[in-house]
Amino acid sequence: MTDQSPLAARLRAVLGDEQSVREVRMFGGQAFMVNDKLVASAQKDGSLLVRIATDRDGELREVPGASRAVMGADRTMGPGWLSVTAESIATDERLAFWVGAAMEHDQVAPAADEGSVLAPVTARPDGSGERHPRPAQ
């Protein structure tokens, strides 16, 4: 296992021009959210987890080094979730290719809580919050 910090630093550089980027620990790595949607995650082994459009899944899985993402013990994730080997993103150009594919999806994907039966969190002054059922439409 390697430290994901070098890959995370490279992701920060590629995503540097984006307005709404935040980092969170997720899927066993350092995940990068743009517009509150996961774009990519630097994994501990140096690989990259990317969220892409499902209609490009087959095409992008054919790219050398890409495969269906696996979570935990052999539990494959669905279409649109790919793992890209560290060797396949060794250059900044290759990393930018994968981030670009993820950003294409990010631009058209609904926000994380759209379609949820829960409304966004209601914040309180103390920093806590709760989610409330969405009103019937």
N, C-alpha and C positions, 0 to 999 in steps of 0.2 A: 504494500500500500504506500501511496505517496501522499504528500500534503496537497490539498486542492488550492492552496493560496496562489501559486503561480498561474494556474488556469483562471482563478477568480480575478486576478489582476488583469489578465488579458481580456477577460469578458468585460471588466469595467472600462477598459480602453475602447473596445469595439462599441459598447453601448453609451459611450461618453456624451454623444450629442442628443440622446433621448431625454425628453423632459421629465418623465415620471418613471424613474428607476428606483427600486428598492431591493434590498437583499434580505433573504430569510433562510434559516436552516430548514431544509425540506428534502425529502427523498434521499437522506443520507449524504447530503452535500450542501454546497452554498448555492442556493437558487436565486435567480435574477428575475424579478417581476417588472414588467413594463405595463403601465396602465392597469395595475393590479391583476395582471395575468402572467402566468409563468411562461418565460421564454426559454430559458436554459438553466441547467444546474451543473456546476463543477463538482464532479464526483471524487471521492477519496482516492480512487485508483488512477486518476488523471483523465478519465473518460468524461464525455459530455452527454447529459440527458437533454434532449430537445423536444419541444412541443411544436408539431407542425400540422398543417392542414391535412385532414384525413384523406382528401382526394389526391394528395401528393405522396401518400404513405408508400405505395408500391414502387413508385418511381425513385423516391429517395432511399428506400431500403436497398436498392440495387447499387447505390454508391459504395465503393469499397470502404470497409470499416464501419458501416452502419448496420444495425440490426434492431429487431424489436426489443424494446426496453423490457427488462425483467426487474420486478420488485421482490425483494425478499428471496425466499427459497423457491426458485423456479416458477414464480407467479408472473406470467407475462402480462404486460400492460396492453391496452387496446391500440387500434390504429391511431396514428398521430403521435405516438410516443416512441422515440428512437433513442438508442444509445450509440454513440460514436466513439470509437477507440481513440486513445491518446495519440497513437501514431498517425491517425487520420486527420488530426487537428494540430499537427506539429508546427505548421506555418500559420502566420496570421491570416494569410489569404484563405486557407482552408477553414479556419475558425470563423472568419467573416462570412464565408459561404453558408455555414450552418446557422449562424445567428441571423443572417438574411432570410433564410427559409423559415425560421421561427418567427421573425418579425412580420413576414407576410401573413402568417396565421394570426398573429397578435392584432394586426390592424383590422381584421374582419371578425374575429371571435367576439362573442358577447362578453360583457363584464362578468366577473366571477359570480356575482349574486343575481344576475338577470336570470329569470326562470326559476330561481329558488323560491320555495314557499315561505322563506323567512325574509323579512325586510332587512336592510342594513342595520348595523349595530347602532343603538342609541347611546351616545357617549354621555358620561357623567363627569362632573368637575374633578372627581377623585381618580379619573382615568379608567374606571370600570365601565362596563356597558352590558347591554343585553339585546338579544334579537327578538323581534316581535313578529307574529304571523302577518303576512301581507293581507291587506283588505281584499275581499272578493271584488272582482272586476265586472 
